Amino acid sequence: MTYIEANHAPSRKTGQIKLHSPADFAGMRKAGRMVAECLDALVPMIRPGLPTSDIDRFVFDFATSRGALPATLMYRGYKKSTCTSINHVVCHGIPNDKPLKKGDIVNVDVTVITPEGWYGDNSRMYLIGECSIAAKRLSAITFEAMWHGILQVKPGAHLGDIGHTIQKFAEGQGFSVVREFCGHGIGRRFHEEPQVLHYGRPGTGERLEPGMIFTVEPMINAGRREVRELADGWTIVTKDHSLSAQWEHTVLVTDAGHEVLTVSAGTPARPELLRAVA
């Protein structure tokens, strides 16, 4: 059910891309903060021996205790409240009873629908115990790649600027960028226009305007970029079985630049090297 406040101004559209109003921003900030706080709360919980089914149960309880719903639950038949993608799983990993092991890396992707009908979408990498130098570096470079993309977001820029910057940085570090999955518009629907590719050419794609809201969520592989889908119809893995990592934020285009909406007290800070170029 969707609740519309009396002072809610209708969203304008550019093509099929919605331009949200200031009243919308407040709703999306609440949704973004909720998913970020859920990921914060998982930090002390995620450790060797924990089955990802426990993570899934926690996400469901966290959302429903706040009057929200997990957006993935029964989305296109998906039966879990979150996605947990471990090691060579690129995305859409299905929680199960297999325990996490020391040295694993796992992406937890959480999306909720607030009582007011707004979608919040955020994902984060977790390192399980002491991980290899290669795994730590992949996670860190993927986080930086996401931020390189976010820093391109401003009025007048193009979607291709985001993808190009991510691709150039990740490939410059010796990694590859998954092409089959991308970021997306979000608001009162889970997935909207635009599609936000994590590769591409600068100056191409839609021109960014204030009021656009979308995710930036690069999937970066340690090996080759090719992926395949498992028989469950959801889980995506690297073809060469190399490690994969993903980070995700939801971003609003503002008059002055951008605002990251998926923030909380425990949200990992922007990399220091990027502060000077913001």
One Martini backbone bead per residue (centre of mass of N, CA, C, O) as a GRO file, in nm:
protein
  278
    1MET     BB    1   0.098   0.035   0.020
    2THR     BB    2   0.027   0.381  -0.053
    3TYR     BB    3   0.146   0.693   0.072
    4ILE     BB    4   0.006   1.032   0.040
    5GLU     BB    5   0.081   1.337   0.085
    6ALA     BB    6  -0.061   1.646   0.062
    7ASN     BB    7   0.241   1.784  -0.024
    8HIS     BB    8   0.269   1.602  -0.272
    9ALA     BB    9   0.444   1.621  -0.555
   10PRO     BB   10   0.449   1.546  -0.860
   11SER     BB   11   0.636   1.371  -1.066
   12ARG     BB   12   0.849   1.419  -1.300
   13LYS     BB   13   0.952   1.366  -1.648
   14THR     BB   14   1.222   1.212  -1.846
   15GLY     BB   15   1.071   1.041  -2.024
   16GLN     BB   16   1.115   0.760  -1.803
   17ILE     BB   17   1.241   0.964  -1.597
   18LYS     BB   18   1.228   1.054  -1.280
   19LEU     BB   19   1.146   1.362  -1.106
   20HIS     BB   20   1.188   1.446  -0.796
   21SER     BB   21   1.078   1.573  -0.505
   22PRO     BB   22   1.133   1.700  -0.195
   23ALA     BB   23   0.933   1.502  -0.064
   24ASP     BB   24   1.074   1.249  -0.176
   25PHE     BB   25   1.349   1.276  -0.042
   26ALA     BB   26   1.256   1.210   0.246
   27GLY     BB   27   1.164   0.920   0.185
   28MET     BB   28   1.443   0.821   0.073
   29ARG     BB   29   1.609   0.876   0.325
   30LYS     BB   30   1.463   0.677   0.507
   31ALA     BB   31   1.516   0.425   0.335
   32GLY     BB   32   1.827   0.449   0.328
   33ARG     BB   33   1.876   0.443   0.634
   34MET     BB   34   1.753   0.165   0.693
   35VAL     BB   35   1.949  -0.013   0.524
   36ALA     BB   36   2.209   0.089   0.655
   37GLU     BB   37   2.134   0.000   0.947
   38CYS     BB   38   2.117  -0.297   0.881
   39LEU     BB   39   2.416  -0.329   0.795
   40ASP     BB   40   2.531  -0.241   1.065
   41ALA     BB   41   2.393  -0.470   1.243
   42LEU     BB   42   2.569  -0.704   1.096
   43VAL     BB   43   2.865  -0.675   1.178
   44PRO     BB   44   2.870  -0.849   1.458
   45MET     BB   45   2.733  -1.113   1.321
   46ILE     BB   46   2.943  -1.154   1.100
   47ARG     BB   47   3.082  -1.487   1.093
   48PRO     BB   48   3.212  -1.763   1.152
   49GLY     BB   49   2.936  -2.006   1.122
   50LEU     BB   50   2.733  -1.835   0.973
   51PRO     BB   51   2.439  -1.850   0.830
   52THR     BB   52   2.265  -1.689   0.577
   53SER     BB   53   1.983  -1.742   0.698
   54ASP     BB   54   2.028  -1.548   0.940
   55ILE     BB   55   2.045  -1.292   0.775
   56ASP     BB   56   1.767  -1.309   0.650
   57ARG     BB   57   1.607  -1.307   0.918
   58PHE     BB   58   1.712  -1.034   1.015
   59VAL     BB   59   1.606  -0.858   0.785
   60PHE     BB   60   1.311  -0.918   0.830
   61ASP     BB   61   1.293  -0.820   1.126
   62PHE     BB   62   1.399  -0.534   1.083
   63ALA     BB   63   1.180  -0.437   0.888
   64THR     BB   64   0.910  -0.519   1.039
   65SER     BB   65   0.977  -0.357   1.307
   66ARG     BB   66   0.939  -0.080   1.103
   67GLY     BB   67   0.699  -0.140   0.885
   68ALA     BB   68   0.847  -0.299   0.678
   69LEU     BB   69   0.964  -0.449   0.364
   70PRO     BB   70   1.102  -0.686   0.180
   71ALA     BB   71   1.149  -0.655  -0.162
   72THR     BB   72   1.244  -0.957  -0.242
   73LEU     BB   73   0.999  -1.086  -0.131
   74MET     BB   74   0.851  -1.237  -0.403
   75TYR     BB   75   1.025  -1.137  -0.628
   76ARG     BB   76   0.972  -1.314  -0.893
   77GLY     BB   77   0.978  -1.566  -0.666
   78TYR     BB   78   1.149  -1.478  -0.447
   79LYS     BB   79   1.218  -1.628  -0.100
   80LYS     BB   80   1.383  -1.378   0.008
   81SER     BB   81   1.514  -1.085   0.197
   82THR     BB   82   1.793  -1.147   0.055
   83CYS     BB   83   2.135  -1.118  -0.060
   84THR     BB   84   2.411  -1.369  -0.071
   85SER     BB   85   2.746  -1.312  -0.193
   86ILE     BB   86   3.000  -1.557  -0.238
   87ASN     BB   87   3.292  -1.487  -0.374
   88HIS     BB   88   3.200  -1.604  -0.695
   89VAL     BB   89   2.951  -1.445  -0.638
   90VAL     BB   90   2.805  -1.172  -0.785
   91CYS     BB   91   2.481  -1.229  -0.759
   92HIS     BB   92   2.189  -1.351  -0.611
   93GLY     BB   93   2.237  -1.490  -0.356
   94ILE     BB   94   2.114  -1.760  -0.166
   95PRO     BB   95   2.015  -1.823   0.125
   96ASN     BB   96   2.154  -2.056   0.373
   97ASP     BB   97   2.292  -2.324   0.589
   98LYS     BB   98   2.568  -2.243   0.516
   99PRO     BB   99   2.858  -2.168   0.653
  100LEU     BB  100   3.074  -1.945   0.716
  101LYS     BB  101   3.415  -1.874   0.636
  102LYS     BB  102   3.723  -1.827   0.675
  103GLY     BB  103   3.792  -1.591   0.404
  104ASP     BB  104   3.541  -1.488   0.326
  105ILE     BB  105   3.324  -1.316   0.097
  106VAL     BB  106   3.036  -1.082   0.138
  107ASN     BB  107   2.733  -0.987  -0.006
  108VAL     BB  108   2.484  -0.757   0.115
  109ASP     BB  109   2.144  -0.717  -0.007
  110VAL     BB  110   1.925  -0.439   0.068
  111THR     BB  111   1.560  -0.413   0.045
  112VAL     BB  112   1.305  -0.172   0.113
  113ILE     BB  113   0.965  -0.098   0.224
  114THR     BB  114   0.809   0.149   0.332
  115PRO     BB  115   0.513   0.258   0.466
  116GLU     BB  116   0.518   0.493   0.227
  117GLY     BB  117   0.661   0.339  -0.044
  118TRP     BB  118   0.971   0.330  -0.021
  119TYR     BB  119   1.289   0.258  -0.166
  120GLY     BB  120   1.567   0.081  -0.030
  121ASP     BB  121   1.922   0.054  -0.154
  122ASN     BB  122   2.185  -0.169  -0.027
  123SER     BB  123   2.540  -0.257  -0.030
  124ARG     BB  124   2.787  -0.491   0.124
  125MET     BB  125   3.097  -0.579   0.238
  126TYR     BB  126   3.228  -0.885   0.395
  127LEU     BB  127   3.480  -0.999   0.613
  128ILE     BB  128   3.582  -1.329   0.706
  129GLY     BB  129   3.797  -1.268   0.890
  130GLU     BB  130   4.089  -1.369   0.757
  131CYS     BB  131   4.198  -1.247   0.458
  132SER     BB  132   4.315  -1.210   0.170
  133ILE     BB  133   4.475  -0.979  -0.008
  134ALA     BB  134   4.304  -1.010  -0.265
  135ALA     BB  135   4.024  -0.974  -0.129
  136LYS     BB  136   4.073  -0.697  -0.003
  137ARG     BB  137   4.139  -0.549  -0.266
  138LEU     BB  138   3.878  -0.599  -0.418
  139SER     BB  139   3.690  -0.456  -0.219
  140ALA     BB  140   3.834  -0.179  -0.222
  141ILE     BB  141   3.820  -0.123  -0.531
  142THR     BB  142   3.512  -0.139  -0.553
  143PHE     BB  143   3.455   0.096  -0.364
  144GLU     BB  144   3.610   0.305  -0.530
  145ALA     BB  145   3.456   0.270  -0.794
  146MET     BB  146   3.189   0.368  -0.692
  147TRP     BB  147   3.294   0.655  -0.613
  148HIS     BB  148   3.387   0.743  -0.888
  149GLY     BB  149   3.098   0.739  -0.999
  150ILE     BB  150   2.952   0.929  -0.799
  151LEU     BB  151   3.140   1.186  -0.867
  152GLN     BB  152   2.982   1.224  -1.155
  153VAL     BB  153   2.730   1.330  -1.012
  154LYS     BB  154   2.559   1.575  -1.212
  155PRO     BB  155   2.449   1.826  -1.367
  156GLY     BB  156   2.512   1.747  -1.719
  157ALA     BB  157   2.581   1.482  -1.701
  158HIS     BB  158   2.645   1.138  -1.781
  159LEU     BB  159   2.605   0.807  -1.761
  160GLY     BB  160   2.876   0.740  -1.909
  161ASP     BB  161   3.063   0.869  -1.694
  162ILE     BB  162   3.026   0.658  -1.480
  163GLY     BB  163   3.112   0.400  -1.631
  164HIS     BB  164   3.390   0.493  -1.731
  165THR     BB  165   3.520   0.547  -1.454
  166ILE     BB  166   3.492   0.264  -1.342
  167GLN     BB  167   3.636   0.108  -1.566
  168LYS     BB  168   3.909   0.254  -1.564
  169PHE     BB  169   3.980   0.190  -1.272
  170ALA     BB  170   3.946  -0.121  -1.257
  171GLU     BB  171   4.129  -0.194  -1.504
  172GLY     BB  172   4.382  -0.040  -1.387
  173GLN     BB  173   4.385  -0.275  -1.143
  174GLY     BB  174   4.317  -0.566  -1.299
  175PHE     BB  175   4.012  -0.567  -1.348
  176SER     BB  176   3.663  -0.649  -1.394
  177VAL     BB  177   3.347  -0.576  -1.560
  178VAL     BB  178   3.030  -0.628  -1.532
  179ARG     BB  179   2.764  -0.622  -1.791
  180GLU     BB  180   2.473  -0.767  -1.716
  181PHE     BB  181   2.471  -0.553  -1.478
  182CYS     BB  182   2.292  -0.279  -1.307
  183GLY     BB  183   2.180   0.003  -1.240
  184HIS     BB  184   1.891   0.197  -1.096
  185GLY     BB  185   1.604   0.314  -1.067
  186ILE     BB  186   1.433   0.475  -0.778
  187GLY     BB  187   1.134   0.464  -0.540
  188ARG     BB  188   0.815   0.336  -0.581
  189ARG     BB  189   1.017   0.148  -0.724
  190PHE     BB  190   1.258  -0.079  -0.766
  191HIS     BB  191   1.258  -0.063  -1.098
  192GLU     BB  192   1.394   0.188  -1.305
  193GLU     BB  193   1.458   0.446  -1.471
  194PRO     BB  194   1.771   0.414  -1.521
  195GLN     BB  195   2.034   0.261  -1.665
  196VAL     BB  196   2.347   0.182  -1.486
  197LEU     BB  197   2.637   0.160  -1.613
  198HIS     BB  198   2.988   0.023  -1.549
  199TYR     BB  199   3.030   0.118  -1.848
  200GLY     BB  200   3.190   0.322  -2.109
  201ARG     BB  201   3.122   0.647  -2.246
  202PRO     BB  202   3.175   0.959  -2.250
  203GLY     BB  203   2.883   1.154  -2.318
  204THR     BB  204   2.676   0.929  -2.274
  205GLY     BB  205   2.361   0.922  -2.247
  206GLU     BB  206   2.193   1.045  -2.014
  207ARG     BB  207   2.108   1.340  -1.880
  208LEU     BB  208   2.149   1.494  -1.586
  209GLU     BB  209   1.899   1.565  -1.329
  210PRO     BB  210   1.732   1.700  -1.100
  211GLY     BB  211   1.573   1.417  -0.917
  212MET     BB  212   1.735   1.190  -0.968
  213ILE     BB  213   1.722   0.828  -0.892
  214PHE     BB  214   1.999   0.598  -0.821
  215THR     BB  215   2.212   0.333  -0.870
  216VAL     BB  216   2.546   0.235  -0.759
  217GLU     BB  217   2.672  -0.119  -0.852
  218PRO     BB  218   2.945  -0.259  -0.885
  219MET     BB  219   3.083  -0.548  -1.054
  220ILE     BB  220   3.389  -0.709  -0.956
  221ASN     BB  221   3.655  -0.891  -1.100
  222ALA     BB  222   3.953  -1.070  -1.071
  223GLY     BB  223   3.898  -1.170  -1.346
  224ARG     BB  224   3.689  -1.229  -1.560
  225ARG     BB  225   3.370  -1.098  -1.674
  226GLU     BB  226   3.237  -1.358  -1.702
  227VAL     BB  227   2.910  -1.513  -1.670
  228ARG     BB  228   2.673  -1.725  -1.482
  229GLU     BB  229   2.386  -1.924  -1.442
  230LEU     BB  230   2.222  -2.103  -1.232
  231ALA     BB  231   1.969  -2.342  -1.191
  232ASP     BB  232   1.794  -2.149  -0.990
  233GLY     BB  233   1.770  -1.855  -1.158
  234TRP     BB  234   1.980  -1.646  -0.984
  235THR     BB  235   2.266  -1.727  -0.961
  236ILE     BB  236   2.574  -1.546  -1.003
  237VAL     BB  237   2.879  -1.633  -1.169
  238THR     BB  238   3.192  -1.691  -1.236
  239LYS     BB  239   3.336  -1.865  -1.487
  240ASP     BB  240   3.643  -1.876  -1.344
  241HIS     BB  241   3.605  -1.860  -1.019
  242SER     BB  242   3.640  -1.584  -0.936
  243LEU     BB  243   3.634  -1.322  -0.761
  244SER     BB  244   3.367  -1.110  -0.620
  245ALA     BB  245   3.242  -0.765  -0.608
  246GLN     BB  246   3.012  -0.537  -0.416
  247TRP     BB  247   2.875  -0.205  -0.429
  248GLU     BB  248   2.604   0.015  -0.282
  249HIS     BB  249   2.426   0.310  -0.387
  250THR     BB  250   2.202   0.577  -0.337
  251VAL     BB  251   2.132   0.850  -0.574
  252LEU     BB  252   2.108   1.206  -0.585
  253VAL     BB  253   2.026   1.464  -0.792
  254THR     BB  254   2.138   1.786  -0.761
  255ASP     BB  255   2.195   2.114  -0.814
  256ALA     BB  256   2.514   2.073  -0.707
  257GLY     BB  257   2.501   1.732  -0.752
  258HIS     BB  258   2.501   1.517  -0.478
  259GLU     BB  259   2.326   1.246  -0.287
  260VAL     BB  260   2.360   1.016  -0.043
  261LEU     BB  261   2.100   0.804   0.091
  262THR     BB  262   2.281   0.550   0.208
  263VAL     BB  263   2.295   0.650   0.535
  264SER     BB  264   2.495   0.619   0.839
  265ALA     BB  265   2.690   0.581   1.111
  266GLY     BB  266   2.828   0.302   0.964
  267THR     BB  267   2.913   0.412   0.704
  268PRO     BB  268   3.143   0.397   0.490
  269ALA     BB  269   3.382   0.595   0.399
  270ARG     BB  270   3.521   0.777   0.192
  271PRO     BB  271   3.793   0.773   0.036
  272GLU     BB  272   4.058   0.973   0.093
  273LEU     BB  273   4.160   1.016  -0.207
  274LEU     BB  274   3.861   1.146  -0.287
  275ARG     BB  275   3.823   1.412  -0.125
  276ALA     BB  276   3.993   1.616  -0.307
  277VAL     BB  277   3.784   1.562  -0.575
  278ALA     BB  278   3.485   1.656  -0.479
   0.00000   0.00000   0.00000
